Amino acid sequence: MSITSCASFFGVLSLVILLSFPSAAQQPSPQEQSGTANGTPNPTPSEEKNADQSTAPANQGAPPEKQQPKRILGVMPNFRAVSAGAKAPPPTPKQAFKIATQNSFDYSSFIFVGITSAMAEWSDAHSQLGDGFKGYGRYYWRGFADKTDGNYWVIFLLPTVFHQDERYYAMGKGSFWKRATYSSTRIFVTPDYQGHNTFNVSEVLGRGIAQGISLSYYPSKTRTVSALATKYAYALGRDALTNTFREFWPDIATHVLHRHP
């Protein structure tokens, strides 16, 4: 199979996945049917409305020093975090869609893509895209498409199909290495709607589908297996590093910066 054909394959695969599990995405879990999820009662309509309107991470039940902020350092969006010790029911499809949208179109996303696009243009990562402002523009829209496409697959579409909660559940205690290992491996392990750890198919497959789709708009000279593998590894590594930063941020803020997280 050629590299170009891979893009078509991933596109078809994504449609098959979404069309094959319509009932799974809509059918309530046993906890939802009995009024509980992750060991906590389902929220009332008013609570759901308030939760849906809030962009803050789940902090209910967590001690102040362990609470995750809405933004780390006032810039980095942290909407996917669940504080250590917090009680949080799984997100509804509407809430997952909102988180994916926030992560994609937050002002910080435009800044982040601007920086990575500049680095790619300066290093001449895709020589066919050219140089200067025109070349930078070509890098920018492709980088933004990569980020946005991946967000919707990983945070909303596949989690809704497979009933997985793609938020990061902070550990908040234990040795440094235990917490570092836990946080960095959450790209491979995530809770389902019942709170059971499962293989993180949403992350692993979602990033793969996004990379496959990107083959359709990147220059032909860089549509190679090695280039695709490098981008895929980078996407997974970035998510693992972000989770680790989320895990330790409350400690850094409290004990190093002497401020509330």
C-alpha positions as CSV (number, residue, x, y, z in Angstrom):
1,M,0.0,0.0,0.0
2,S,1.4,3.4,-1.0
3,I,1.7,6.3,1.5
4,T,-0.9,8.3,-0.4
5,S,-3.3,5.3,-0.2
6,C,-2.8,5.3,3.6
7,A,-4.6,8.7,3.8
8,S,-7.6,7.2,2.0
9,F,-7.4,4.1,4.2
10,F,-7.5,6.1,7.4
11,G,-10.4,8.2,6.1
12,V,-12.4,5.2,5.3
13,L,-11.5,3.6,8.6
14,S,-12.7,6.6,10.5
15,L,-16.1,6.5,8.8
16,V,-16.4,2.8,9.4
17,I,-15.7,3.2,13.1
18,L,-18.3,6.0,13.5
19,L,-21.0,4.2,11.5
20,S,-20.4,0.8,13.2
21,F,-21.0,1.9,16.7
22,P,-24.1,4.2,16.7
23,S,-25.8,2.3,19.5
24,A,-22.7,2.2,21.7
25,A,-22.3,6.0,21.6
26,Q,-25.9,6.4,22.7
27,Q,-26.5,3.5,25.0
28,P,-26.2,4.5,28.7
29,S,-23.7,2.6,30.9
30,P,-24.9,0.5,33.8
31,Q,-23.7,3.3,36.1
32,E,-25.7,5.8,34.1
33,Q,-28.8,3.6,34.3
34,S,-28.5,3.2,38.1
35,G,-27.7,6.9,38.6
36,T,-24.0,6.6,39.3
37,A,-20.8,6.8,37.3
38,N,-17.2,6.5,38.6
39,G,-18.8,6.0,42.1
40,T,-20.5,9.3,42.2
41,P,-24.2,10.2,41.6
42,N,-25.1,11.5,38.1
43,P,-25.5,15.3,38.2
44,T,-28.9,16.8,38.2
45,P,-30.0,18.8,35.1
46,S,-29.0,22.1,36.8
47,E,-25.6,20.6,37.8
48,E,-25.1,19.5,34.2
49,K,-25.9,22.9,32.9
50,N,-23.5,24.5,35.3
51,A,-20.8,22.0,34.5
52,D,-21.3,22.5,30.8
53,Q,-21.0,26.2,31.1
54,S,-17.8,26.0,33.2
55,T,-14.4,25.7,31.5
56,A,-12.6,24.8,34.7
57,P,-11.2,21.3,35.3
58,A,-13.0,19.0,37.7
59,N,-12.1,20.0,41.2
60,Q,-15.0,19.0,43.4
61,G,-13.8,17.1,46.4
62,A,-10.1,17.9,45.9
63,P,-8.1,19.7,48.5
64,P,-7.1,23.3,47.5
65,E,-3.4,22.5,47.2
66,K,-4.2,19.7,44.7
67,Q,-6.7,21.5,42.5
68,Q,-5.8,21.9,38.9
69,P,-6.2,25.4,37.4
70,K,-8.1,26.3,34.3
71,R,-4.8,27.6,32.9
72,I,-1.3,26.7,33.8
73,L,0.9,29.8,34.2
74,G,-2.1,31.7,33.1
75,V,-1.7,30.6,29.4
76,M,-1.6,26.8,28.9
77,P,-5.2,25.5,28.7
78,N,-5.9,22.8,31.3
79,F,-9.6,22.0,30.5
80,R,-9.0,18.2,30.4
81,A,-7.7,17.8,33.9
82,V,-9.3,16.1,36.9
83,S,-7.7,17.1,40.2
84,A,-6.4,14.4,42.5
85,G,-9.2,13.3,44.9
86,A,-11.9,15.0,42.8
87,K,-15.2,13.2,42.1
88,A,-16.1,13.6,38.4
89,P,-18.7,11.7,36.3
90,P,-17.7,10.9,32.8
91,P,-18.2,13.8,30.3
92,T,-21.3,13.7,28.1
93,P,-20.6,13.8,24.3
94,K,-21.6,17.5,24.4
95,Q,-19.1,18.2,27.1
96,A,-16.4,16.2,25.3
97,F,-17.1,18.2,22.1
98,K,-16.8,21.4,24.1
99,I,-13.5,20.4,25.5
100,A,-12.1,19.5,22.1
101,T,-13.3,22.8,20.7
102,Q,-11.8,24.8,23.6
103,N,-8.5,23.0,23.1
104,S,-8.5,23.7,19.4
105,F,-9.6,27.3,19.3
106,D,-8.3,28.8,22.5
107,Y,-6.1,31.8,21.9
108,S,-3.1,29.8,23.1
109,S,-3.6,27.3,20.3
110,F,-2.9,30.0,17.7
111,I,0.2,31.0,19.6
112,F,1.5,27.4,20.0
113,V,0.9,26.7,16.3
114,G,2.6,29.9,15.4
115,I,5.7,28.9,17.3
116,T,5.9,25.4,16.0
117,S,5.3,26.6,12.4
118,A,8.1,29.1,12.7
119,M,10.4,26.4,13.9
120,A,9.4,24.1,11.1
121,E,9.9,26.9,8.5
122,W,13.3,27.9,9.9
123,S,14.5,24.2,9.8
124,D,13.1,23.8,6.3
125,A,11.1,20.7,7.4
126,H,9.1,20.7,4.2
127,S,11.2,22.4,1.5
128,Q,8.3,22.3,-1.0
129,L,6.3,24.7,1.1
130,G,8.7,27.5,0.4
131,D,10.2,30.3,2.6
132,G,9.2,33.7,3.8
133,F,5.7,34.8,4.7
134,K,4.0,32.7,2.1
135,G,5.9,29.6,3.2
136,Y,5.1,30.4,6.8
137,G,1.5,30.6,6.0
138,R,1.5,27.2,4.4
139,Y,3.2,25.7,7.4
140,Y,0.7,27.5,9.7
141,W,-2.6,26.3,8.3
142,R,-1.2,22.7,8.1
143,G,-0.1,22.8,11.7
144,F,-3.4,24.2,12.8
145,A,-5.2,21.5,10.9
146,D,-3.0,18.8,12.5
147,K,-3.8,20.1,16.0
148,T,-7.5,20.6,15.5
149,D,-8.1,17.3,13.7
150,G,-6.2,15.4,16.4
151,N,-8.2,17.1,19.2
152,Y,-11.6,16.1,17.8
153,W,-10.6,12.5,17.2
154,V,-8.9,12.0,20.5
155,I,-11.1,14.1,22.8
156,F,-14.5,13.8,21.3
157,L,-15.2,11.4,18.4
158,L,-13.4,8.1,19.5
159,P,-14.1,8.6,23.2
160,T,-17.8,8.9,22.4
161,V,-17.7,5.7,20.3
162,F,-15.7,3.7,22.8
163,H,-17.1,5.2,26.0
164,Q,-13.7,6.4,27.2
165,D,-12.9,9.4,29.4
166,E,-10.0,11.3,27.8
167,R,-9.5,13.7,30.7
168,Y,-6.3,13.4,32.7
169,Y,-6.9,12.1,36.2
170,A,-4.1,13.4,38.4
171,M,-2.6,11.1,41.0
172,G,-1.4,13.8,43.3
173,K,0.6,11.6,45.8
174,G,3.3,9.0,45.9
175,S,7.0,9.1,44.8
176,F,8.2,11.3,42.0
177,W,8.9,8.3,39.7
178,K,5.6,6.6,40.5
179,R,3.7,9.8,39.5
180,A,6.0,10.4,36.5
181,T,5.4,6.9,35.2
182,Y,1.7,7.1,35.8
183,S,1.2,10.4,34.1
184,S,3.4,9.6,31.1
185,T,1.7,6.3,30.4
186,R,-1.8,7.7,30.4
187,I,-1.6,7.9,26.7
188,F,-1.9,4.1,26.7
189,V,-4.3,3.8,29.7
190,T,-7.5,5.6,30.3
191,P,-10.7,5.0,32.3
192,D,-14.0,4.0,30.6
193,Y,-17.4,5.4,31.6
194,Q,-17.5,2.9,34.5
195,G,-14.1,4.0,35.8
196,H,-12.2,0.9,34.8
197,N,-8.8,1.3,33.2
198,T,-8.8,0.3,29.6
199,F,-6.3,0.5,26.7
200,N,-6.4,4.1,25.4
201,V,-7.6,3.3,21.9
202,S,-9.0,6.9,21.6
203,E,-5.5,8.4,21.9
204,V,-3.5,5.7,20.0
205,L,-5.9,5.3,17.2
206,G,-7.0,8.9,17.1
207,R,-3.5,10.3,16.7
208,G,-2.9,7.7,14.0
209,I,-6.0,8.7,12.1
210,A,-5.1,12.3,12.3
211,Q,-1.6,11.6,10.9
212,G,-3.0,9.5,8.1
213,I,-5.4,12.3,7.1
214,S,-2.5,14.8,7.1
215,L,-0.8,12.9,4.3
216,S,-3.4,14.4,2.0
217,Y,-2.2,18.0,2.5
218,Y,1.6,17.7,3.1
219,P,4.1,17.8,0.3
220,S,4.7,14.6,-1.6
221,K,8.4,14.4,-0.7
222,T,7.6,14.1,3.0
223,R,4.9,11.4,2.6
224,T,7.2,8.7,3.8
225,V,6.8,6.0,6.4
226,S,9.7,7.5,8.5
227,A,8.2,11.0,8.4
228,L,4.8,9.7,9.4
229,A,6.2,7.7,12.2
230,T,8.2,10.7,13.5
231,K,5.1,12.9,13.5
232,Y,3.0,10.2,15.2
233,A,5.7,9.7,17.9
234,Y,5.9,13.4,18.4
235,A,2.1,13.7,18.9
236,L,2.1,10.9,21.5
237,G,5.2,12.2,23.2
238,R,3.7,15.7,23.4
239,D,0.6,14.4,25.1
240,A,2.6,12.3,27.5
241,L,4.7,15.3,28.5
242,T,1.6,17.5,28.9
243,N,0.1,15.0,31.3
244,T,3.3,14.9,33.3
245,F,3.3,18.7,33.5
246,R,-0.3,18.6,34.6
247,E,0.5,16.1,37.3
248,F,3.2,18.1,39.0
249,W,2.0,21.6,38.4
250,P,0.1,21.9,41.7
251,D,3.3,20.9,43.5
252,I,5.4,23.3,41.5
253,A,3.0,26.2,42.1
254,T,2.6,25.5,45.9
255,H,6.2,24.6,46.9
256,V,8.3,26.3,44.3
257,L,6.4,29.4,43.2
258,H,4.6,29.7,46.6
259,R,1.2,30.4,45.0
260,H,-2.1,28.8,44.6
261,P,-2.1,26.3,41.6
